[in-house]
Amino acid sequence: MRKKVMVVEDDRDIREIIGLLLDQEDYDVRLYADIRSFRKDMLWNEPNLLIMDVRLPDGNGHDLCREVKTDERTSNIPVLMMSAHASAPDGSKKFVPDDFIAKPFNIDEFVSRVNAVAN
C-alpha cells in the first residue's frame, strides 16, 4: 500500500514539484496551500508523513507542528519541516519536527530525507 504524505506549502510551484517528486517515489500525495484546507482533511486521511513550510499564509509551521504533536490522534505522525527563512528548530523545544530541510533544497537530498522520515 502506498504511504500517504500531506504537504502544506503556500508556494504553488514548490508544492507542485514536491507532488511530482513524491508521486514518482510512489507516495500517495495530498497538497495544501494553507493550514485551513489541510485541517479539513487531516484526520480523515491518516497520513504517514506531514511535510510543511514554516511560513504559511494563515499561520506558521511551528504552531502547526506543535498542534500535530500534542494531539494524541496525530502525535505519532512524522513531520518534515522546510523553510527558506529559518534554521533548524532548537532541539531543546518539546515539539520539534522529525526533520528539517532548508529551501532551496537539492532534489535528491529532499527525496532521501522524505524516505528516511517516512520509514
Secondary structure, 3 states (H helix, E strand, C coil): CCCEEEEECCCHHHHHHHHHHHHHCCCEEEEECCHHHHHHHHHHHCCCEEEEECEECCEEHHHHHHHHHHCCCCCCCCEEEEECCCCCCCCCCCCCCCEEEECCCCHHHHHHHHHHHHC
